[in-house]
Amino acid sequence: MRGEAGVQTIARQHGLDHAMVRQWLHLFNLHGQAGLSKKFSHCPAERRLQVLEHMWANQLSYRQTAAVFNIRSPSCIPAWERCYHSGGIVVV
C-alpha cells in the first residue's frame, strides 16, 4: 500500500513509531487540524458509555474507536471497558 510505505518512511526519518504516525494521519483525515491539537478534557460517564457502545456495535478496535471519537489515548478505552464490566460506569 503506497500510503503505508510513506508512513513508515516518515516515521523512520523522524525516529518515530510508524503506528503513531499512522494514528496521527488517521486523526487528521477524520478531524482535520483539530485532530492534531493538544487536548485535555474529562470524559463524562455518558460519553464513555456512548464510545463503548459504538465500539461494540461496529466491532472496532480501541485504536479505531479512539480515532472516530478523537480520543488522544486509545489506552483509556480498555480501562473504561473494564470499569463498565465491573459495574463502574453507571449512567442514571
PDB file with one MODEL, atoms N, CA, C and O in Angstrom:
MODEL        1
ATOM      1  N   MET A   1       0.856  -1.175   0.000  1.00  0.00           N
ATOM      2  CA  MET A   1       0.000   0.000   0.000  1.00  0.00           C
ATOM      3  C   MET A   1       0.896   1.230   0.000  1.00  0.00           C
ATOM      4  O   MET A   1       1.801   1.346   0.826  1.00  0.00           O
ATOM      5  N   ARG A   2       0.649   2.123  -0.903  1.00  0.00           N
ATOM      6  CA  ARG A   2       1.504   3.282  -1.096  1.00  0.00           C
ATOM      7  C   ARG A   2       1.553   4.183   0.123  1.00  0.00           C
ATOM      8  O   ARG A   2       2.635   4.620   0.515  1.00  0.00           O
ATOM      9  N   GLY A   3       0.411   4.473   0.736  1.00  0.00           N
ATOM     10  CA  GLY A   3       0.366   5.328   1.918  1.00  0.00           C
ATOM     11  C   GLY A   3       1.139   4.747   3.088  1.00  0.00           C
ATOM     12  O   GLY A   3       1.783   5.481   3.838  1.00  0.00           O
ATOM     13  N   GLU A   4       1.075   3.436   3.246  1.00  0.00           N
ATOM     14  CA  GLU A   4       1.780   2.773   4.344  1.00  0.00           C
ATOM     15  C   GLU A   4       3.282   2.932   4.185  1.00  0.00           C
ATOM     16  O   GLU A   4       3.978   3.172   5.171  1.00  0.00           O
ATOM     17  N   ALA A   5       3.800   2.805   2.970  1.00  0.00           N
ATOM     18  CA  ALA A   5       5.242   2.994   2.747  1.00  0.00           C
ATOM     19  C   ALA A   5       5.635   4.415   3.121  1.00  0.00           C
ATOM     20  O   ALA A   5       6.704   4.635   3.691  1.00  0.00           O
ATOM     21  N   GLY A   6       4.779   5.380   2.805  1.00  0.00           N
ATOM     22  CA  GLY A   6       5.049   6.765   3.160  1.00  0.00           C
ATOM     23  C   GLY A   6       5.077   6.967   4.663  1.00  0.00           C
ATOM     24  O   GLY A   6       5.936   7.682   5.181  1.00  0.00           O
ATOM     25  N   VAL A   7       4.153   6.350   5.358  1.00  0.00           N
ATOM     26  CA  VAL A   7       4.090   6.455   6.817  1.00  0.00           C
ATOM     27  C   VAL A   7       5.349   5.868   7.434  1.00  0.00           C
ATOM     28  O   VAL A   7       5.943   6.466   8.331  1.00  0.00           O
ATOM     29  N   GLN A   8       5.751   4.710   6.960  1.00  0.00           N
ATOM     30  CA  GLN A   8       6.950   4.067   7.510  1.00  0.00           C
ATOM     31  C   GLN A   8       8.205   4.883   7.213  1.00  0.00           C
ATOM     32  O   GLN A   8       9.089   4.996   8.062  1.00  0.00           O
ATOM     33  N   THR A   9       8.286   5.444   6.026  1.00  0.00           N
ATOM     34  CA  THR A   9       9.437   6.276   5.661  1.00  0.00           C
ATOM     35  C   THR A   9       9.496   7.521   6.532  1.00  0.00           C
ATOM     36  O   THR A   9      10.555   7.863   7.058  1.00  0.00           O
ATOM     37  N   ILE A  10       8.381   8.190   6.683  1.00  0.00           N
ATOM     38  CA  ILE A  10       8.328   9.408   7.505  1.00  0.00           C
ATOM     39  C   ILE A  10       8.683   9.079   8.953  1.00  0.00           C
ATOM     40  O   ILE A  10       9.447   9.804   9.590  1.00  0.00           O
ATOM     41  N   ALA A  11       8.132   7.994   9.465  1.00  0.00           N
ATOM     42  CA  ALA A  11       8.419   7.603  10.850  1.00  0.00           C
ATOM     43  C   ALA A  11       9.907   7.334  11.030  1.00  0.00           C
ATOM     44  O   ALA A  11      10.508   7.788  12.003  1.00  0.00           O
ATOM     45  N   ARG A  12      10.496   6.603  10.105  1.00  0.00           N
ATOM     46  CA  ARG A  12      11.922   6.284  10.193  1.00  0.00           C
ATOM     47  C   ARG A  12      12.773   7.557  10.112  1.00  0.00           C
ATOM     48  O   ARG A  12      13.746   7.701  10.852  1.00  0.00           O
ATOM     49  N   GLN A  13      12.409   8.475   9.216  1.00  0.00           N
ATOM     50  CA  GLN A  13      13.158   9.728   9.057  1.00  0.00           C
ATOM     51  C   GLN A  13      13.154  10.570  10.328  1.00  0.00           C
ATOM     52  O   GLN A  13      14.118  11.284  10.603  1.00  0.00           O
ATOM     53  N   HIS A  14      12.095  10.490  11.086  1.00  0.00           N
ATOM     54  CA  HIS A  14      11.948  11.320  12.284  1.00  0.00           C
ATOM     55  C   HIS A  14      12.126  10.541  13.581  1.00  0.00           C
ATOM     56  O   HIS A  14      11.940  11.090  14.667  1.00  0.00           O
ATOM     57  N   GLY A  15      12.484   9.273  13.473  1.00  0.00           N
ATOM     58  CA  GLY A  15      12.710   8.455  14.659  1.00  0.00           C
ATOM     59  C   GLY A  15      11.445   8.202  15.461  1.00  0.00           C
ATOM     60  O   GLY A  15      11.484   8.155  16.690  1.00  0.00           O
ATOM     61  N   LEU A  16      10.319   8.040  14.767  1.00  0.00           N
ATOM     62  CA  LEU A  16       9.024   7.830  15.428  1.00  0.00           C
ATOM     63  C   LEU A  16       8.514   6.427  15.149  1.00  0.00           C
ATOM     64  O   LEU A  16       8.933   5.779  14.191  1.00  0.00           O
ATOM     65  N   ASP A  17       7.616   5.973  15.988  1.00  0.00           N
ATOM     66  CA  ASP A  17       6.944   4.703  15.777  1.00  0.00           C
ATOM     67  C   ASP A  17       5.958   4.872  14.620  1.00  0.00           C
ATOM     68  O   ASP A  17       5.160   5.809  14.620  1.00  0.00           O
ATOM     69  N   HIS A  18       6.008   3.976  13.641  1.00  0.00           N
ATOM     70  CA  HIS A  18       5.133   4.134  12.473  1.00  0.00           C
ATOM     71  C   HIS A  18       3.650   4.035  12.841  1.00  0.00           C
ATOM     72  O   HIS A  18       2.810   4.633  12.169  1.00  0.00           O
ATOM     73  N   ALA A  19       3.321   3.288  13.896  1.00  0.00           N
ATOM     74  CA  ALA A  19       1.918   3.192  14.319  1.00  0.00           C
ATOM     75  C   ALA A  19       1.408   4.552  14.816  1.00  0.00           C
ATOM     76  O   ALA A  19       0.247   4.902  14.607  1.00  0.00           O
ATOM     77  N   MET A  20       2.290   5.309  15.475  1.00  0.00           N
ATOM     78  CA  MET A  20       1.883   6.634  15.955  1.00  0.00           C
ATOM     79  C   MET A  20       1.668   7.589  14.775  1.00  0.00           C
ATOM     80  O   MET A  20       0.704   8.355  14.763  1.00  0.00           O
ATOM     81  N   VAL A  21       2.551   7.542  13.801  1.00  0.00           N
ATOM     82  CA  VAL A  21       2.395   8.399  12.616  1.00  0.00           C
ATOM     83  C   VAL A  21       1.107   8.028  11.885  1.00  0.00           C
ATOM     84  O   VAL A  21       0.373   8.902  11.423  1.00  0.00           O
ATOM     85  N   ARG A  22       0.839   6.725  11.785  1.00  0.00           N
ATOM     86  CA  ARG A  22      -0.401   6.272  11.150  1.00  0.00           C
ATOM     87  C   ARG A  22      -1.613   6.793  11.926  1.00  0.00           C
ATOM     88  O   ARG A  22      -2.605   7.202  11.322  1.00  0.00           O
ATOM     89  N   GLN A  23      -1.537   6.780  13.253  1.00  0.00           N
ATOM     90  CA  GLN A  23      -2.631   7.286  14.088  1.00  0.00           C
ATOM     91  C   GLN A  23      -2.844   8.778  13.853  1.00  0.00           C
ATOM     92  O   GLN A  23      -3.979   9.239  13.738  1.00  0.00           O
ATOM     93  N   TRP A  24      -1.754   9.524  13.782  1.00  0.00           N
ATOM     94  CA  TRP A  24      -1.866  10.971  13.522  1.00  0.00           C
ATOM     95  C   TRP A  24      -2.512  11.231  12.168  1.00  0.00           C
ATOM     96  O   TRP A  24      -3.352  12.121  12.029  1.00  0.00           O
ATOM     97  N   LEU A  25      -2.115  10.453  11.178  1.00  0.00           N
ATOM     98  CA  LEU A  25      -2.685  10.611   9.841  1.00  0.00           C
ATOM     99  C   LEU A  25      -4.178  10.309   9.863  1.00  0.00           C
ATOM    100  O   LEU A  25      -4.977  11.024   9.258  1.00  0.00           O
ATOM    101  N   HIS A  26      -4.541   9.254  10.559  1.00  0.00           N
ATOM    102  CA  HIS A  26      -5.958   8.890  10.656  1.00  0.00           C
ATOM    103  C   HIS A  26      -6.752   9.985  11.376  1.00  0.00           C
ATOM    104  O   HIS A  26      -7.848  10.341  10.944  1.00  0.00           O
ATOM    105  N   LEU A  27      -6.203  10.516  12.468  1.00  0.00           N
ATOM    106  CA  LEU A  27      -6.878  11.601  13.191  1.00  0.00           C
ATOM    107  C   LEU A  27      -7.039  12.827  12.304  1.00  0.00           C
ATOM    108  O   LEU A  27      -8.088  13.471  12.308  1.00  0.00           O
ATOM    109  N   PHE A  28      -6.008  13.144  11.551  1.00  0.00           N
ATOM    110  CA  PHE A  28      -6.086  14.300  10.654  1.00  0.00           C
ATOM    111  C   PHE A  28      -7.144  14.076   9.576  1.00  0.00           C
ATOM    112  O   PHE A  28      -7.913  14.985   9.260  1.00  0.00           O
ATOM    113  N   ASN A  29      -7.184  12.874   9.014  1.00  0.00           N
ATOM    114  CA  ASN A  29      -8.174  12.575   7.969  1.00  0.00           C
ATOM    115  C   ASN A  29      -9.600  12.639   8.500  1.00  0.00           C
ATOM    116  O   ASN A  29     -10.511  13.041   7.777  1.00  0.00           O
ATOM    117  N   LEU A  30      -9.802  12.245   9.759  1.00  0.00           N
ATOM    118  CA  LEU A  30     -11.143  12.262  10.339  1.00  0.00           C
ATOM    119  C   LEU A  30     -11.565  13.632  10.867  1.00  0.00           C
ATOM    120  O   LEU A  30     -12.730  14.015  10.750  1.00  0.00           O
ATOM    121  N   HIS A  31     -10.600  14.382  11.457  1.00  0.00           N
ATOM    122  CA  HIS A  31     -10.963  15.597  12.184  1.00  0.00           C
ATOM    123  C   HIS A  31     -10.221  16.851  11.725  1.00  0.00           C
ATOM    124  O   HIS A  31     -10.395  17.917  12.315  1.00  0.00           O
ATOM    125  N   GLY A  32      -9.402  16.739  10.690  1.00  0.00           N
ATOM    126  CA  GLY A  32      -8.638  17.892  10.221  1.00  0.00           C
ATOM    127  C   GLY A  32      -7.611  18.336  11.262  1.00  0.00           C
ATOM    128  O   GLY A  32      -7.153  17.532  12.074  1.00  0.00           O
ATOM    129  N   GLN A  33      -7.261  19.598  11.232  1.00  0.00           N
ATOM    130  CA  GLN A  33      -6.260  20.150  12.150  1.00  0.00           C
ATOM    131  C   GLN A  33      -6.640  19.933  13.617  1.00  0.00           C
ATOM    132  O   GLN A  33      -5.766  19.742  14.463  1.00  0.00           O
ATOM    133  N   ALA A  34      -7.934  19.962  13.916  1.00  0.00           N
ATOM    134  CA  ALA A  34      -8.384  19.763  15.304  1.00  0.00           C
ATOM    135  C   ALA A  34      -7.992  18.380  15.828  1.00  0.00           C
ATOM    136  O   ALA A  34      -7.824  18.204  17.034  1.00  0.00           O
ATOM    137  N   GLY A  35      -7.846  17.412  14.944  1.00  0.00           N
ATOM    138  CA  GLY A  35      -7.454  16.081  15.363  1.00  0.00           C
ATOM    139  C   GLY A  35      -6.021  15.998  15.857  1.00  0.00           C
ATOM    140  O   GLY A  35      -5.641  15.023  16.505  1.00  0.00           O
ATOM    141  N   LEU A  36      -5.222  17.016  15.554  1.00  0.00           N
ATOM    142  CA  LEU A  36      -3.816  17.025  15.963  1.00  0.00           C
ATOM    143  C   LEU A  36      -3.536  18.012  17.088  1.00  0.00           C
ATOM    144  O   LEU A  36      -2.416  18.062  17.598  1.00  0.00           O
ATOM    145  N   SER A  37      -4.515  18.782  17.475  1.00  0.00           N
ATOM    146  CA  SER A  37      -4.339  19.773  18.535  1.00  0.00           C
ATOM    147  C   SER A  37      -4.261  19.107  19.890  1.00  0.00           C
ATOM    148  O   SER A  37      -4.870  18.062  20.118  1.00  0.00           O
ATOM    149  N   LYS A  38      -3.501  19.723  20.794  1.00  0.00           N
ATOM    150  CA  LYS A  38      -3.442  19.216  22.162  1.00  0.00           C
ATOM    151  C   LYS A  38      -4.811  19.342  22.793  1.00  0.00           C
ATOM    152  O   LYS A  38      -5.549  20.292  22.532  1.00  0.00           O
ATOM    153  N   LYS A  39      -5.136  18.383  23.616  1.00  0.00           N
ATOM    154  CA  LYS A  39      -6.474  18.390  24.187  1.00  0.00           C
ATOM    155  C   LYS A  39      -6.423  17.727  25.557  1.00  0.00           C
ATOM    156  O   LYS A  39      -5.890  16.628  25.711  1.00  0.00           O
ATOM    157  N   PHE A  40      -6.972  18.397  26.526  1.00  0.00           N
ATOM    158  CA  PHE A  40      -7.075  17.845  27.874  1.00  0.00           C
ATOM    159  C   PHE A  40      -8.523  18.003  28.296  1.00  0.00           C
ATOM    160  O   PHE A  40      -9.022  19.120  28.438  1.00  0.00           O
ATOM    161  N   SER A  41      -9.184  16.892  28.493  1.00  0.00           N
ATOM    162  CA  SER A  41     -10.582  17.001  28.900  1.00  0.00           C
ATOM    163  C   SER A  41     -10.990  15.760  29.687  1.00  0.00           C
ATOM    164  O   SER A  41     -10.414  14.682  29.546  1.00  0.00           O
ATOM    165  N   HIS A  42     -11.973  15.953  30.491  1.00  0.00           N
ATOM    166  CA  HIS A  42     -12.562  14.848  31.237  1.00  0.00           C
ATOM    167  C   HIS A  42     -13.721  14.323  30.410  1.00  0.00           C
ATOM    168  O   HIS A  42     -14.487  15.100  29.841  1.00  0.00           O
ATOM    169  N   CYS A  43     -13.846  13.041  30.345  1.00  0.00           N
ATOM    170  CA  CYS A  43     -14.927  12.421  29.579  1.00  0.00           C
ATOM    171  C   CYS A  43     -15.990  11.931  30.555  1.00  0.00           C
ATOM    172  O   CYS A  43     -15.734  11.022  31.344  1.00  0.00           O
ATOM    173  N   PRO A  44     -17.187  12.528  30.509  1.00  0.00           N
ATOM    174  CA  PRO A  44     -18.245  12.097  31.436  1.00  0.00           C
ATOM    175  C   PRO A  44     -18.696  10.661  31.159  1.00  0.00           C
ATOM    176  O   PRO A  44     -18.470  10.126  30.074  1.00  0.00           O
ATOM    177  N   ALA A  45     -19.322  10.060  32.139  1.00  0.00           N
ATOM    178  CA  ALA A  45     -19.765   8.665  32.057  1.00  0.00           C
ATOM    179  C   ALA A  45     -20.669   8.426  30.854  1.00  0.00           C
ATOM    180  O   ALA A  45     -20.564   7.385  30.205  1.00  0.00           O
ATOM    181  N   GLU A  46     -21.550   9.366  30.546  1.00  0.00           N
ATOM    182  CA  GLU A  46     -22.464   9.203  29.408  1.00  0.00           C
ATOM    183  C   GLU A  46     -21.677   9.057  28.111  1.00  0.00           C
ATOM    184  O   GLU A  46     -22.001   8.220  27.268  1.00  0.00           O
ATOM    185  N   ARG A  47     -20.644   9.875  27.959  1.00  0.00           N
ATOM    186  CA  ARG A  47     -19.817   9.847  26.749  1.00  0.00           C
ATOM    187  C   ARG A  47     -19.009   8.550  26.690  1.00  0.00           C
ATOM    188  O   ARG A  47     -18.872   7.957  25.621  1.00  0.00           O
ATOM    189  N   ARG A  48     -18.478   8.108  27.822  1.00  0.00           N
ATOM    190  CA  ARG A  48     -17.715   6.854  27.846  1.00  0.00           C
ATOM    191  C   ARG A  48     -18.591   5.694  27.399  1.00  0.00           C
ATOM    192  O   ARG A  48     -18.161   4.846  26.617  1.00  0.00           O
ATOM    193  N   LEU A  49     -19.806   5.662  27.894  1.00  0.00           N
ATOM    194  CA  LEU A  49     -20.738   4.600  27.523  1.00  0.00           C
ATOM    195  C   LEU A  49     -21.064   4.672  26.030  1.00  0.00           C
ATOM    196  O   LEU A  49     -21.132   3.642  25.358  1.00  0.00           O
ATOM    197  N   GLN A  50     -21.261   5.862  25.522  1.00  0.00           N
ATOM    198  CA  GLN A  50     -21.541   6.047  24.093  1.00  0.00           C
ATOM    199  C   GLN A  50     -20.371   5.514  23.248  1.00  0.00           C
ATOM    200  O   GLN A  50     -20.584   4.841  22.240  1.00  0.00           O
ATOM    201  N   VAL A  51     -19.154   5.818  23.665  1.00  0.00           N
ATOM    202  CA  VAL A  51     -17.959   5.356  22.955  1.00  0.00           C
ATOM    203  C   VAL A  51     -17.906   3.827  22.969  1.00  0.00           C
ATOM    204  O   VAL A  51     -17.695   3.202  21.930  1.00  0.00           O
ATOM    205  N   LEU A  52     -18.099   3.227  24.146  1.00  0.00           N
ATOM    206  CA  LEU A  52     -18.052   1.769  24.259  1.00  0.00           C
ATOM    207  C   LEU A  52     -19.142   1.098  23.419  1.00  0.00           C
ATOM    208  O   LEU A  52     -18.878   0.108  22.736  1.00  0.00           O
ATOM    209  N   GLU A  53     -20.350   1.628  23.468  1.00  0.00           N
ATOM    210  CA  GLU A  53     -21.443   1.032  22.709  1.00  0.00           C
ATOM    211  C   GLU A  53     -21.185   1.112  21.205  1.00  0.00           C
ATOM    212  O   GLU A  53     -21.496   0.179  20.465  1.00  0.00           O
ATOM    213  N   HIS A  54     -20.616   2.232  20.760  1.00  0.00           N
ATOM    214  CA  HIS A  54     -20.279   2.380  19.344  1.00  0.00           C
ATOM    215  C   HIS A  54     -19.199   1.369  18.950  1.00  0.00           C
ATOM    216  O   HIS A  54     -19.280   0.749  17.890  1.00  0.00           O
ATOM    217  N   MET A  55     -18.200   1.210  19.798  1.00  0.00           N
ATOM    218  CA  MET A  55     -17.116   0.273  19.537  1.00  0.00           C
ATOM    219  C   MET A  55     -17.662  -1.151  19.416  1.00  0.00           C
ATOM    220  O   MET A  55     -17.326  -1.874  18.478  1.00  0.00           O
ATOM    221  N   TRP A  56     -18.499  -1.542  20.363  1.00  0.00           N
ATOM    222  CA  TRP A  56     -19.060  -2.891  20.357  1.00  0.00           C
ATOM    223  C   TRP A  56     -19.967  -3.114  19.147  1.00  0.00           C
ATOM    224  O   TRP A  56     -19.871  -4.144  18.480  1.00  0.00           O
ATOM    225  N   ALA A  57     -20.841  -2.157  18.864  1.00  0.00           N
ATOM    226  CA  ALA A  57     -21.799  -2.295  17.762  1.00  0.00           C
ATOM    227  C   ALA A  57     -21.104  -2.392  16.410  1.00  0.00           C
ATOM    228  O   ALA A  57     -21.580  -3.083  15.509  1.00  0.00           O
ATOM    229  N   ASN A  58     -19.983  -1.702  16.271  1.00  0.00           N
ATOM    230  CA  ASN A  58     -19.280  -1.659  14.990  1.00  0.00           C
ATOM    231  C   ASN A  58     -18.038  -2.543  14.956  1.00  0.00           C
ATOM    232  O   ASN A  58     -17.294  -2.548  13.975  1.00  0.00           O
ATOM    233  N   GLN A  59     -17.823  -3.293  16.039  1.00  0.00           N
ATOM    234  CA  GLN A  59     -16.680  -4.205  16.143  1.00  0.00           C
ATOM    235  C   GLN A  59     -15.360  -3.513  15.793  1.00  0.00           C
ATOM    236  O   GLN A  59     -14.583  -3.997  14.970  1.00  0.00           O
ATOM    237  N   LEU A  60     -15.129  -2.369  16.439  1.00  0.00           N
ATOM    238  CA  LEU A  60     -13.915  -1.592  16.202  1.00  0.00           C
ATOM    239  C   LEU A  60     -12.851  -1.926  17.235  1.00  0.00           C
ATOM    240  O   LEU A  60     -13.157  -2.375  18.340  1.00  0.00           O
ATOM    241  N   SER A  61     -11.617  -1.705  16.867  1.00  0.00           N
ATOM    242  CA  SER A  61     -10.518  -1.848  17.822  1.00  0.00           C
ATOM    243  C   SER A  61     -10.492  -0.604  18.713  1.00  0.00           C
ATOM    244  O   SER A  61     -11.195   0.375  18.459  1.00  0.00           O
ATOM    245  N   TYR A  62      -9.679  -0.663  19.745  1.00  0.00           N
ATOM    246  CA  TYR A  62      -9.540   0.505  20.614  1.00  0.00           C
ATOM    247  C   TYR A  62      -8.970   1.682  19.824  1.00  0.00           C
ATOM    248  O   TYR A  62      -9.428   2.815  19.968  1.00  0.00           O
ATOM    249  N   ARG A  63      -7.981   1.410  19.001  1.00  0.00           N
ATOM    250  CA  ARG A  63      -7.344   2.467  18.209  1.00  0.00           C
ATOM    251  C   ARG A  63      -8.330   3.083  17.217  1.00  0.00           C
ATOM    252  O   ARG A  63      -8.372   4.303  17.060  1.00  0.00           O
ATOM    253  N   GLN A  64      -9.118   2.249  16.549  1.00  0.00           N
ATOM    254  CA  GLN A  64     -10.114   2.757  15.604  1.00  0.00           C
ATOM    255  C   GLN A  64     -11.164   3.593  16.327  1.00  0.00           C
ATOM    256  O   GLN A  64     -11.555   4.659  15.851  1.00  0.00           O
ATOM    257  N   THR A  65     -11.610   3.113  17.461  1.00  0.00           N
ATOM    258  CA  THR A  65     -12.615   3.839  18.247  1.00  0.00           C
ATOM    259  C   THR A  65     -12.075   5.178  18.706  1.00  0.00           C
ATOM    260  O   THR A  65     -12.772   6.190  18.635  1.00  0.00           O
ATOM    261  N   ALA A  66     -10.840   5.191  19.175  1.00  0.00           N
ATOM    262  CA  ALA A  66     -10.223   6.444  19.616  1.00  0.00           C
ATOM    263  C   ALA A  66     -10.162   7.441  18.466  1.00  0.00           C
ATOM    264  O   ALA A  66     -10.403   8.632  18.663  1.00  0.00           O
ATOM    265  N   ALA A  67      -9.842   6.966  17.274  1.00  0.00           N
ATOM    266  CA  ALA A  67      -9.763   7.863  16.122  1.00  0.00           C
ATOM    267  C   ALA A  67     -11.136   8.427  15.775  1.00  0.00           C
ATOM    268  O   ALA A  67     -11.262   9.621  15.501  1.00  0.00           O
ATOM    269  N   VAL A  68     -12.156   7.590  15.783  1.00  0.00           N
ATOM    270  CA  VAL A  68     -13.513   8.040  15.446  1.00  0.00           C
ATOM    271  C   VAL A  68     -13.978   9.131  16.408  1.00  0.00           C
ATOM    272  O   VAL A  68     -14.600  10.108  15.991  1.00  0.00           O
ATOM    273  N   PHE A  69     -13.677   8.960  17.693  1.00  0.00           N
ATOM    274  CA  PHE A  69     -14.152   9.898  18.703  1.00  0.00           C
ATOM    275  C   PHE A  69     -13.110  10.961  19.077  1.00  0.00           C
ATOM    276  O   PHE A  69     -13.318  11.733  20.012  1.00  0.00           O
ATOM    277  N   ASN A  70     -11.991  10.998  18.346  1.00  0.00           N
ATOM    278  CA  ASN A  70     -10.935  11.980  18.588  1.00  0.00           C
ATOM    279  C   ASN A  70     -10.427  11.910  20.033  1.00  0.00           C
ATOM    280  O   ASN A  70     -10.260  12.926  20.708  1.00  0.00           O
ATOM    281  N   ILE A  71     -10.190  10.680  20.478  1.00  0.00           N
ATOM    282  CA  ILE A  71      -9.650  10.427  21.815  1.00  0.00           C
ATOM    283  C   ILE A  71      -8.152  10.223  21.651  1.00  0.00           C
ATOM    284  O   ILE A  71      -7.726   9.342  20.905  1.00  0.00           O
ATOM    285  N   ARG A  72      -7.349  11.024  22.337  1.00  0.00           N
ATOM    286  CA  ARG A  72      -5.908  11.004  22.118  1.00  0.00           C
ATOM    287  C   ARG A  72      -5.215   9.752  22.618  1.00  0.00           C
ATOM    288  O   ARG A  72      -4.187   9.353  22.071  1.00  0.00           O
ATOM    289  N   SER A  73      -5.755   9.137  23.633  1.00  0.00           N
ATOM    290  CA  SER A  73      -5.096   7.972  24.209  1.00  0.00           C
ATOM    291  C   SER A  73      -6.004   6.749  24.092  1.00  0.00           C
ATOM    292  O   SER A  73      -6.908   6.564  24.908  1.00  0.00           O
ATOM    293  N   PRO A  74      -5.766   5.916  23.080  1.00  0.00           N
ATOM    294  CA  PRO A  74      -6.597   4.717  22.936  1.00  0.00           C
ATOM    295  C   PRO A  74      -6.547   3.811  24.161  1.00  0.00           C
ATOM    296  O   PRO A  74      -7.454   3.006  24.372  1.00  0.00           O
ATOM    297  N   SER A  75      -5.505   3.933  24.963  1.00  0.00           N
ATOM    298  CA  SER A  75      -5.367   3.057  26.136  1.00  0.00           C
ATOM    299  C   SER A  75      -6.400   3.351  27.217  1.00  0.00           C
ATOM    300  O   SER A  75      -6.581   2.533  28.120  1.00  0.00           O
ATOM    301  N   CYS A  76      -7.084   4.493  27.154  1.00  0.00           N
ATOM    302  CA  CYS A  76      -8.110   4.764  28.158  1.00  0.00           C
ATOM    303  C   CYS A  76      -9.373   3.945  27.886  1.00  0.00           C
ATOM    304  O   CYS A  76     -10.148   3.684  28.806  1.00  0.00           O
ATOM    305  N   ILE A  77      -9.583   3.542  26.647  1.00  0.00           N
ATOM    306  CA  ILE A  77     -10.812   2.827  26.291  1.00  0.00           C
ATOM    307  C   ILE A  77     -10.881   1.445  26.946  1.00  0.00           C
ATOM    308  O   ILE A  77     -11.933   1.089  27.477  1.00  0.00           O
ATOM    309  N   PRO A  78      -9.798   0.647  26.930  1.00  0.00           N
ATOM    310  CA  PRO A  78      -9.912  -0.627  27.654  1.00  0.00           C
ATOM    311  C   PRO A  78     -10.122  -0.433  29.154  1.00  0.00           C
ATOM    312  O   PRO A  78     -10.754  -1.265  29.804  1.00  0.00           O
ATOM    313  N   ALA A  79      -9.599   0.653  29.701  1.00  0.00           N
ATOM    314  CA  ALA A  79      -9.831   0.945  31.122  1.00  0.00           C
ATOM    315  C   ALA A  79     -11.310   1.238  31.354  1.00  0.00           C
ATOM    316  O   ALA A  79     -11.886   0.791  32.346  1.00  0.00           O
ATOM    317  N   TRP A  80     -11.926   1.990  30.437  1.00  0.00           N
ATOM    318  CA  TRP A  80     -13.361   2.272  30.539  1.00  0.00           C
ATOM    319  C   TRP A  80     -14.148   0.971  30.420  1.00  0.00           C
ATOM    320  O   TRP A  80     -15.134   0.763  31.127  1.00  0.00           O
ATOM    321  N   GLU A  81     -13.697   0.092  29.511  1.00  0.00           N
ATOM    322  CA  GLU A  81     -14.397  -1.174  29.298  1.00  0.00           C
ATOM    323  C   GLU A  81     -14.315  -2.057  30.550  1.00  0.00           C
ATOM    324  O   GLU A  81     -15.308  -2.666  30.947  1.00  0.00           O
ATOM    325  N   ARG A  82     -13.147  -2.124  31.161  1.00  0.00           N
ATOM    326  CA  ARG A  82     -13.005  -2.896  32.414  1.00  0.00           C
ATOM    327  C   ARG A  82     -13.908  -2.307  33.499  1.00  0.00           C
ATOM    328  O   ARG A  82     -14.558  -3.036  34.248  1.00  0.00           O
ATOM    329  N   CYS A  83     -13.934  -0.991  33.568  1.00  0.00           N
ATOM    330  CA  CYS A  83     -14.776  -0.308  34.552  1.00  0.00           C
ATOM    331  C   CYS A  83     -16.253  -0.639  34.299  1.00  0.00           C
ATOM    332  O   CYS A  83     -17.004  -0.906  35.237  1.00  0.00           O
ATOM    333  N   TYR A  84     -16.658  -0.621  33.042  1.00  0.00           N
ATOM    334  CA  TYR A  84     -18.044  -0.937  32.696  1.00  0.00           C
ATOM    335  C   TYR A  84     -18.397  -2.356  33.131  1.00  0.00           C
ATOM    336  O   TYR A  84     -19.433  -2.578  33.758  1.00  0.00           O
ATOM    337  N   HIS A  85     -17.535  -3.312  32.796  1.00  0.00           N
ATOM    338  CA  HIS A  85     -17.830  -4.714  33.119  1.00  0.00           C
ATOM    339  C   HIS A  85     -17.781  -4.996  34.620  1.00  0.00           C
ATOM    340  O   HIS A  85     -18.343  -5.989  35.082  1.00  0.00           O
ATOM    341  N   SER A  86     -17.119  -4.139  35.374  1.00  0.00           N
ATOM    342  CA  SER A  86     -17.105  -4.327  36.825  1.00  0.00           C
ATOM    343  C   SER A  86     -18.212  -3.516  37.503  1.00  0.00           C
ATOM    344  O   SER A  86     -18.293  -3.468  38.730  1.00  0.00           O
ATOM    345  N   GLY A  87     -19.069  -2.876  36.689  1.00  0.00           N
ATOM    346  CA  GLY A  87     -20.195  -2.120  37.238  1.00  0.00           C
ATOM    347  C   GLY A  87     -19.873  -0.685  37.573  1.00  0.00           C
ATOM    348  O   GLY A  87     -20.662  -0.006  38.230  1.00  0.00           O
ATOM    349  N   GLY A  88     -18.704  -0.207  37.123  1.00  0.00           N
ATOM    350  CA  GLY A  88     -18.262   1.132  37.488  1.00  0.00           C
ATOM    351  C   GLY A  88     -18.814   2.268  36.651  1.00  0.00           C
ATOM    352  O   GLY A  88     -18.888   3.396  37.139  1.00  0.00           O
ATOM    353  N   ILE A  89     -19.208   2.016  35.404  1.00  0.00           N
ATOM    354  CA  ILE A  89     -19.803   3.067  34.567  1.00  0.00           C
ATOM    355  C   ILE A  89     -21.309   2.907  34.660  1.00  0.00           C
ATOM    356  O   ILE A  89     -21.891   1.976  34.103  1.00  0.00           O
ATOM    357  N   VAL A  90     -21.915   3.818  35.364  1.00  0.00           N
ATOM    358  CA  VAL A  90     -23.366   3.784  35.536  1.00  0.00           C
ATOM    359  C   VAL A  90     -23.906   5.152  35.123  1.00  0.00           C
ATOM    360  O   VAL A  90     -23.487   6.183  35.650  1.00  0.00           O
ATOM    361  N   VAL A  91     -24.829   5.144  34.187  1.00  0.00           N
ATOM    362  CA  VAL A  91     -25.470   6.377  33.729  1.00  0.00           C
ATOM    363  C   VAL A  91     -26.890   6.360  34.216  1.00  0.00           C
ATOM    364  O   VAL A  91     -27.646   5.432  33.928  1.00  0.00           O
ATOM    365  N   VAL A  92     -27.259   7.396  34.962  1.00  0.00           N
ATOM    366  CA  VAL A  92     -28.604   7.471  35.542  1.00  0.00           C
ATOM    367  C   VAL A  92     -29.500   8.278  34.656  1.00  0.00           C
ATOM    368  O   VAL A  92     -30.677   8.459  34.969  1.00  0.00           O
TER     369      VAL A  92
ENDMDL
END
